[in-house]
Amino acid sequence: MTLVGILKDALGCARKVLLENLAHASEYTGSLNPFGDATLVVDRISEDEIIRVLEESGTGFNIMTEEKGLIRTERRPEFLAVVDPIDGSANFERRLPLCCGGISVIPYSDDMTTEDIEVSVISSYFTREVYVAVKGKGLRKNGETVRVANPKQAKESVISYDTKALWAQHFASGSLGVLAHVKDMRRVGSNLLDLCWTACGSLDAMVDLRDILPIVHISGTHIVSEAGGFVLAANGSRLLLPIEMSSKMSFVAASTENLAREILNLFQGRTERTEYYQ
């Protein structure tokens, strides 16, 4: 089976067990994951299904997961799989049908970065959207090639903006600077879904400048890049992170580099006119 096939199978099994446990949507395990978040029962069982499929695939994976951290194979791995079993757990807990799972696979080495991601698959568990990105080959949604939206300036853009943060002065003023200058804002409570919708052109950008998002969300930024978009780090460079549990993601993922930089400038209080180009 191909890497894409393995990942789609793993997420399909996670979806199945999640739907079988709708009655337990709000039950917690009583433990915290490595990132300090309380773990739902469905988080754990869906992640276990993904791990099972990866381990039974015949391909050598080390597995980095949201709930269990790093799981090492007994032999030298061929790949590292980075797994977010349910992005949007709070939505699922409240019976809101907006959550998904995402997996990225990286050829194993001692110094892996986000630049090395080979394949990412994201499955929207209720809306039945499956996004597949292969390095250098673009993005497919349910088998059809999709791309980011046509170029726009911030004032014309509809963006996703993650507001779940301590509203300290810097974040509050920066957020106001962005939201006051875009056409409109959406937030569904699943960053991976918002990144999917940015990648396929439904949104113009997805912004998360909180500097707290765990590295397990790299499948989302990868698919934006493969769909022709640009992912800008908070320091103004293209997003490039080491694949380590301690890495945090802070970015603007947009249809164009110019829009990403315009949004970052607005967040940083630099509201001077940004040159517009396609």
Secondary structure, DSSP 8 states (H G I E B T S, - for coil): --HHHHHHHHHHHHHHHHHHTGGGTT-EEEEE-TTS-EEEHHHHHHHHHHHHHHHTSSS-EEEEETTTEEE--SS--SEEEEEEEEETHHHHHTT-S--EEEEEEEE--TT-BGGG--EEEEEETTTTEEEEEETTS-EEETTEEE-------GGG-EEEE---S---HHHHHHHHHHHTTSSEEE--S-HHHHHHHHHTTSSSEEEEEEEEEEGGGHHHHHHHHHTT-EEEETTSSB---B--TT-EEEEEEESSHHHHHHHHHHHTT--S------
